[in-house]
Amino acid sequence: MNPTFEQLRVPRLGGTRALLEHHGISRRGVVHVGGHRGEELELYLGCGFQRILYLEPNPEVYAGLEQHLSYWRDWLAVLQEAYGLQTQPELESLCLAAGDCEAQELFHLTRCSGQSSLLAPAPELEAQAQIEVAVRPLDGLLAERAPQFSVLTIDAQGAELLVLRGAEKLLQSLEMVVVEVNFRPRYQGGPGVAQVEAFMEAAGYRAVVRSQASPWAHGGDIAYVRAHK
């Protein structure tokens, strides 16, 4: 039986590390789309990833993300000097959204910043404003760097398929993909779980764990691994 998988936003190191080890996932690097303020950073560090790359399109939220990363860059540098650590992980962030084409698009801001999206939100999410953000496909963004990453996390608030369609080449070299899905429509044009499942299966991945915070939660995470693993 597969180990229990805690959602990546919940920093319980043991279960997540056990999942990675159970499926033989390397720690080359993780790309996190929809980084918000980097709530998973300590979890990724504890799992031993060599590089961590966050994408967050909201400039105001991005400032908090970069501050979080800067804090850890400083501390890791101190620890490396004090204890002679051979290497320290690379922590990066980019202020942009991932999608299926290179463009400037409207980004819908909601009352809760973590629910903002490239897609128009449902009324209950309380849209407040729109800003224009840069959108890049991951295949173009990471064309020369794909071998550096083994895991992709997508927390794109309804734009999951847009991210995946722009990452078809990257998917060929990844080992695991974690997608936050919505069990009921919350964004206009957002995919259902079955659509995400079908895309991932066609890309050569199989679902190994499905998690939901509670029976009434609107969404959850699905962890996929390459089918040959």
C-alpha positions as CSV (number, residue, x, y, z in Angstrom):
1,M,0.0,0.0,0.0
2,N,1.3,3.5,-0.9
3,P,2.2,5.8,2.0
4,T,-0.3,8.4,3.0
5,F,0.4,11.7,1.2
6,E,-0.1,15.0,3.0
7,Q,-1.0,17.9,0.9
8,L,2.1,19.9,0.0
9,R,0.8,23.0,1.7
10,V,0.8,21.1,5.0
11,P,4.5,20.8,6.0
12,R,4.6,17.3,7.4
13,L,8.0,16.2,6.3
14,G,7.8,12.5,7.1
15,G,4.9,11.5,4.9
16,T,6.0,13.5,1.9
17,R,9.6,12.2,2.1
18,A,8.2,8.7,2.4
19,L,6.1,9.2,-0.8
20,L,9.1,10.4,-2.7
21,E,11.3,7.5,-1.5
22,H,8.6,4.9,-2.1
23,H,8.4,5.9,-5.7
24,G,12.1,6.5,-6.2
25,I,11.7,10.2,-7.0
26,S,15.0,12.0,-7.2
27,R,15.6,15.4,-5.6
28,R,17.0,17.2,-8.6
29,G,14.6,20.1,-8.4
30,V,11.0,21.1,-8.0
31,V,9.0,23.7,-10.0
32,H,6.0,25.1,-8.1
33,V,3.5,27.0,-10.3
34,G,1.2,29.3,-8.2
35,G,3.8,29.8,-5.5
36,H,1.9,32.3,-3.5
37,R,4.3,33.2,-0.6
38,G,6.2,29.9,-0.6
39,E,4.3,28.1,2.1
40,E,5.9,24.8,1.0
41,L,9.5,26.0,1.0
42,E,10.5,24.5,4.3
43,L,9.0,21.2,3.2
44,Y,10.9,21.2,0.0
45,L,14.1,22.0,1.8
46,G,13.5,19.2,4.3
47,C,13.0,16.8,1.5
48,G,16.5,17.7,0.1
49,F,15.6,19.2,-3.3
50,Q,18.7,20.7,-4.9
51,R,16.8,23.6,-6.5
52,I,13.4,25.1,-5.9
53,L,11.8,27.4,-8.5
54,Y,8.5,29.2,-7.7
55,L,6.3,31.0,-10.2
56,E,3.9,33.6,-8.8
57,P,2.2,36.2,-11.1
58,N,0.8,38.7,-8.5
59,P,3.5,41.3,-7.9
60,E,2.2,42.1,-4.4
61,V,2.2,38.5,-3.3
62,Y,5.5,37.8,-5.2
63,A,7.2,40.4,-3.0
64,G,6.4,38.3,0.1
65,L,7.5,35.1,-1.7
66,E,10.9,36.6,-2.6
67,Q,11.3,37.9,1.0
68,H,10.7,34.3,2.2
69,L,13.3,33.0,-0.2
70,S,15.8,35.7,0.7
71,Y,15.5,34.8,4.3
72,W,16.4,31.2,3.6
73,R,19.2,32.1,1.2
74,D,20.8,34.1,3.9
75,W,20.4,31.4,6.5
76,L,21.6,28.6,4.2
77,A,24.7,30.7,3.4
78,V,25.4,31.1,7.1
79,L,25.0,27.4,7.7
80,Q,27.2,26.5,4.8
81,E,30.0,28.8,6.1
82,A,29.6,27.7,9.7
83,Y,29.4,24.0,9.1
84,G,31.2,23.5,5.9
85,L,28.3,22.2,3.9
86,Q,29.3,21.2,0.5
87,T,26.3,22.6,-1.4
88,Q,23.2,24.6,-0.6
89,P,20.0,24.4,-2.6
90,E,19.3,27.0,-5.3
91,L,16.2,29.1,-4.4
92,E,14.6,31.0,-7.3
93,S,11.4,32.8,-8.1
94,L,9.8,34.4,-11.2
95,C,7.0,36.9,-11.2
96,L,4.9,35.4,-14.0
97,A,2.2,32.8,-14.7
98,A,2.6,29.5,-16.5
99,G,0.2,28.8,-19.4
100,D,-0.1,27.3,-22.8
101,C,1.3,30.3,-24.8
102,E,3.5,33.3,-24.3
103,A,1.2,36.3,-23.7
104,Q,0.1,39.2,-21.5
105,E,-3.2,38.2,-19.9
106,L,-5.6,39.4,-17.3
107,F,-5.1,37.9,-13.8
108,H,-8.2,37.9,-11.6
109,L,-7.5,39.0,-8.0
110,T,-9.9,37.7,-5.3
111,R,-10.4,38.6,-1.7
112,C,-8.3,35.6,-0.7
113,S,-5.0,36.0,-2.6
114,G,-4.5,32.3,-2.8
115,Q,-7.6,31.9,-4.9
116,S,-6.6,34.4,-7.6
117,S,-6.4,33.0,-11.1
118,L,-6.0,33.5,-14.8
119,L,-9.6,32.3,-15.1
120,A,-12.6,34.3,-13.9
121,P,-13.6,33.0,-10.5
122,A,-17.1,32.0,-9.3
123,P,-19.0,34.7,-7.4
124,E,-18.4,33.1,-4.0
125,L,-14.6,33.7,-4.4
126,E,-15.2,37.5,-4.4
127,A,-13.3,38.8,-7.3
128,Q,-11.9,42.3,-6.6
129,A,-9.8,43.5,-9.5
130,Q,-7.8,42.5,-12.6
131,I,-4.2,43.0,-13.4
132,E,-2.1,42.2,-16.5
133,V,0.5,39.6,-16.0
134,A,3.2,37.9,-18.1
135,V,2.4,34.3,-19.1
136,R,5.0,31.8,-20.3
137,P,4.8,28.1,-21.2
138,L,7.1,26.0,-19.0
139,D,8.5,24.3,-22.1
140,G,9.9,27.6,-23.3
141,L,10.8,28.9,-19.9
142,L,12.8,25.8,-19.0
143,A,13.9,24.6,-22.4
144,E,17.5,24.5,-21.5
145,R,16.9,23.5,-17.8
146,A,14.5,20.6,-18.0
147,P,17.0,18.0,-16.7
148,Q,17.4,20.1,-13.5
149,F,13.9,19.3,-12.3
150,S,12.2,16.1,-11.3
151,V,9.0,17.3,-9.7
152,L,6.3,19.8,-10.8
153,T,3.6,21.1,-8.4
154,I,0.6,23.0,-9.9
155,D,-1.5,25.2,-7.7
156,A,-3.0,27.3,-10.5
157,Q,-6.6,27.7,-9.3
158,G,-8.5,26.3,-12.3
159,A,-5.7,26.8,-14.9
160,E,-4.2,23.4,-14.4
161,L,-4.7,22.3,-18.1
162,L,-3.2,25.5,-19.4
163,V,-0.1,24.8,-17.4
164,L,0.1,21.2,-18.4
165,R,-0.5,22.0,-22.1
166,G,2.5,24.3,-22.0
167,A,4.7,21.7,-20.3
168,E,4.3,18.7,-22.6
169,K,8.1,18.5,-23.3
170,L,9.0,19.0,-19.6
171,L,6.6,16.2,-18.6
172,Q,8.8,13.8,-20.6
173,S,11.7,14.4,-18.2
174,L,9.9,14.8,-14.9
175,E,9.3,12.0,-12.4
176,M,6.3,13.3,-10.4
177,V,3.6,15.9,-10.9
178,V,1.3,17.0,-8.1
179,V,-1.8,18.8,-9.3
180,E,-4.3,20.6,-7.1
181,V,-7.8,19.9,-8.6
182,N,-11.3,21.3,-8.0
183,F,-14.1,18.8,-7.3
184,R,-16.7,21.3,-8.4
185,P,-16.5,24.3,-10.8
186,R,-15.0,27.4,-9.2
187,Y,-13.5,29.1,-12.2
188,Q,-14.9,29.7,-15.7
189,G,-13.5,27.2,-18.1
190,G,-11.6,25.3,-15.5
191,P,-11.2,21.6,-16.0
192,G,-12.9,18.8,-14.1
193,V,-10.9,16.1,-12.4
194,A,-11.6,13.7,-15.3
195,Q,-10.0,16.0,-17.8
196,V,-6.8,16.4,-15.7
197,E,-6.7,12.6,-15.2
198,A,-7.1,12.0,-19.0
199,F,-4.3,14.4,-19.8
200,M,-1.9,13.0,-17.4
201,E,-2.7,9.4,-18.5
202,A,-2.1,10.4,-22.1
203,A,1.2,12.0,-21.0
204,G,2.4,8.7,-19.5
205,Y,1.6,9.2,-15.9
206,R,-0.4,7.3,-13.3
207,A,-2.1,8.6,-10.2
208,V,-0.6,7.1,-7.0
209,V,-2.3,9.2,-4.3
210,R,-5.4,11.3,-4.2
211,S,-5.8,13.5,-1.1
212,Q,-8.6,15.7,0.3
213,A,-8.3,17.8,3.4
214,S,-11.9,16.9,4.5
215,P,-15.0,15.3,3.0
216,W,-16.5,18.7,2.3
217,A,-13.3,20.3,0.8
218,H,-13.8,21.9,-2.6
219,G,-10.6,20.4,-3.9
220,G,-7.6,18.3,-3.2
221,D,-4.3,17.1,-4.7
222,I,-3.5,14.2,-7.0
223,A,0.1,12.9,-7.2
224,Y,1.2,11.3,-10.4
225,V,4.3,9.4,-11.3
226,R,5.7,8.4,-14.6
227,A,4.1,5.1,-15.6
228,H,7.4,3.4,-16.2
229,K,8.6,4.0,-12.6
